[in-house]
Amino acid sequence: MSNLIDYKLADVGEGIAEAEVIEWLVTVGDTVKEDQPVVVVETDKSQIEIPAPVTGVVKSLGAKVGDVLAVGSSLMQIEATGVVSKDIAAHASAPAVNVKQTSTSAATPARATNIRPLASPSTRKLAASLGIALDSISGSGPNGRITADDVTNAKSGVSTSSPTQDTTPSIAQVDGNGVTLIQLRGLRRQIATSMSEALRIPHITEFKEIDATALMALRSELAPQFEKEGIKFSVTPLLMRACVIALQNHPTFNARFDSEMGEIRQYDDINLGFATATEDGLIVPVMRKANDFTVAMLAKQTEQLAELAKTRKATSDQLGGGTFTVTNFGSFGTWLGTPIIRPPEVAIAGFGRIAEKVIPVDGVPAVRMVLPIVVAADHRINDGAHLGAFVSDIAKLLLNPESLVK
């Protein structure tokens, strides 16, 4: 029996159909140990470090950096030098999977782990000998890879500058005629694909402005309590809580739509995504069962998940399964925007910058803090009347924000 293992790309996340090779950690001819990280791939969810299934010698690599592989494609071939378990043998001999099939028909999942700081085995050994935690170091190598110099600099107290390039860079070439050609790579390519899919959704959009005086007063009242616990409290958790309550009254917006099957799935639990800006691009962590969260819990989870997203350490579970998304344009200083629905979700809420504006108060012009609200919905699922009622409920809750913290 041959010990040549054809190791295939398995479904490394929630129904992932493909993944892009970001970095090979080994080359042909290298000897690898079972569970040693061998390749970093990127999906539309996160970066994932995939380990070797067996101890052996790398005979071939199934793709180049930048290639996109479908689930079930050959990732690499390893000549095993030890005993090959039955599950690994089955995985190696499994047929390639059609990307249109569901994840339940995919090959046995690889033992993929959440991505660790990128570093070679020798660098990891050096860090261990010096008592340096790799996750405390900013890597200066390609894709944020930590080098031996980064480790020694950290030990000596020398500041290691962050890499100047995008951690999942696009490839740029200058053609000599004043034109730079850029080939998309990594997260930016995933965003381009997702946005192309999203714009196939027939969007309808509703705008509204509200007097945010009471909302800002409540935020100022609560902020000191949260700061005592080390949490920077913004208005965002209050906006999230208003959306959660409104979704419970309008369940057709807390749903996912399978256009191929013609099926709408409405959910009792609200898995709330929130757009987070990172150096690599926009990432949307998801708070599962946000309907069970208080404003305090939303504030803590938002801060924790945003940090994981920004450092690319969020797991697939923390980035998938959303049923509704919130984006706060105001946090970027933007007055308002038109949010794009994230398929297969059917709606998204956006909130603009809160600023002073002259509005009528009891028939008299007055200067008030005003919050712009915008919600986009999939017109295949909800009509304008449904959307108007949903946005009105969000507005009413934010006009009387005390109900959000009861």
Secondary structure by P-SEA (a helix, b strand, c coil): ccccccccccccccccccccccccccccccccccccccbbbbcccbbbbbbbccbbbbcccccccccccccccccccccccccccaaaaaaaacccccccccccccccccccccccccccaaaaaaaaaacccccccccccccccccaaaaaaaaaccccccccccccccbbbbccccbbbbbbccaaaaaaaaaaaaaccbbbbbbbbccaaaaaaaaaaaaaaaaaacccccaaaaaaaaaaaaaaacccccccccccccbbbbbcccbbbbbbbccccbbbbbbcccccccaaaaaaaaaaaaaaaaaccccccccccccbbbbccccccccbbbbbbcccccbbbbbcbbbbbbbbcccbbbbcbbbbbbbbbccccccaaaaaaaaaaaaaaaaacccccc
